[in-house]
Amino acid sequence: MRWLIAVDDGLGAVSRACGWVASVAFVLMMLNVFYDVVARYAFNEVSIGMQELEWHLYAVVFLMGIPYAMRTDGHVRVDVLYAGRSEAFKAWVNLVGALFFALPIAAMIAWLGWGYMLDAYHMGEGSGDPGGLPYRFIVKGLIPFSSFWLAVASVGMATFALRVLVKESAYDEQTGAGGLA
């Protein structure tokens, strides 16, 4: 079972790295919003590009934060069926959820998102607003990119569930922000 622990620890590190990227993007987004507010109200200046950058950064926060939320058990779940149950029951719920729901959804998002990004690239899509950001395919490319990390986090969720089932770990040990947020 040492291999399972090593694989799971590696997958956990990847999910934590995604969380770190989301955290950095959140700080950048906060600074961007601060700049926009000060520029608008103190200097009566407006930058469409900076306003659009806010939702680009928000996309990074949201999409790269999902793998981290899955690893730290911070994602939305129907806790009526989950809370107060045994570790083994939680592990089975997470194992089935990861393998039969999260992985197929990640694959579907990657497949559809790839075409969505390619369409934007081939059209040369950019902002429709004057002064807006060009190369919209970059932010749209984050969809299939992040779905890959969602798939990695799903496999990590499954490996952690297996660790719980063989009593190598427990869910109480891995929940919470772990000092990242």
RAHUWO-V816253 format. One record per pair of residues at least 6 apart in sequence whose C-alpha atoms are under 7 Angstrom apart, sorted by the first residue. I is the first residue (numbers start at 1). J is the second residue. D is the distance in whole Angstrom. If there is no record, write none. Layout:
# RAHUWO-V816253
I&J&D ; I&J&D
This chain:
# RAHUWO-V816253
4&159&7 ; 8&156&6 ; 8&159&6 ; 8&160&6 ; 11&152&7 ; 11&153&7 ; 11&156&5 ; 12&71&7 ; 12&156&6 ; 15&67&5 ; 15&68&5 ; 15&71&6 ; 15&153&6 ; 16&68&6 ; 18&64&5 ; 18&65&6 ; 18&67&7 ; 18&68&6 ; 19&64&6 ; 19&65&5 ; 19&68&5 ; 21&64&7 ; 22&60&6 ; 22&61&4 ; 22&64&5 ; 22&65&5 ; 23&61&7 ; 25&57&6 ; 25&60&6 ; 25&61&6 ; 26&61&6 ; 29&54&6 ; 29&57&6 ; 29&58&7 ; 32&50&7 ; 32&54&7 ; 33&54&7 ; 39&45&5 ; 39&46&7 ; 40&46&6 ; 48&131&6 ; 48&132&5 ; 49&131&6 ; 49&132&4 ; 49&133&5 ; 52&132&7 ; 52&133&7 ; 56&139&6 ; 63&146&6 ; 64&146&6 ; 66&150&7 ; 67&149&6 ; 67&150&5 ; 67&153&5 ; 69&75&5 ; 70&153&7 ; 71&153&7 ; 71&157&6 ; 72&174&6 ; 72&175&4 ; 72&176&6 ; 72&177&7 ; 73&175&5 ; 74&176&7 ; 82&90&6 ; 87&164&7 ; 87&170&7 ; 88&164&7 ; 88&165&6 ; 91&161&4 ; 91&164&6 ; 91&165&6 ; 92&161&7 ; 94&157&7 ; 94&158&7 ; 94&161&6 ; 95&157&7 ; 95&158&5 ; 95&161&6 ; 98&154&5 ; 98&155&7 ; 98&157&6 ; 98&158&6 ; 99&158&7 ; 102&154&6 ; 103&151&5 ; 103&154&6 ; 106&147&5 ; 106&148&7 ; 106&150&6 ; 106&151&6 ; 109&144&6 ; 109&147&6 ; 110&143&7 ; 110&144&4 ; 110&147&6 ; 110&148&7 ; 113&143&6 ; 113&144&5 ; 114&141&7 ; 114&144&6 ; 117&137&5 ; 117&140&5 ; 117&141&5 ; 120&136&7 ; 120&137&5 ; 121&137&5 ; 124&135&7 ; 125&135&6 ; 125&136&6 ; 125&137&7 ; 126&133&6 ; 126&134&4 ; 126&135&5 ; 126&136&5 ; 127&133&5 ; 127&134&6 ; 127&136&7 ; 163&169&6 ; 164&170&5
